[in-house]
Amino acid sequence: MKRIIFFLLPFVLICSQKMYGQVSFFDAHVSKYGELEQVLGDKWDKIDSLIVHGPINKADFKTIVRCATDGS
């Protein structure tokens, strides 16, 4: 019985993290500098991981910092 519990425990913990952790990421594709805030729209405060494809500048970095400090 102990073997079954120790065998199933990691699966239960992994599944519970996926269901209740609700990891939210956003894959942003930008084509111009300074476009990141516009691409994120109203999702900026609900994501916890961000992937950006394309050119970014100082304004985009400020958007990333705002997401990190004021978002989830």
Secondary structure by P-SEA (a helix, b strand, c coil): caaaaaaaaaaaaaaaaaaaacccccccccccccccccccccccccccbbbbcccccaaaaaaaaaaaaccc
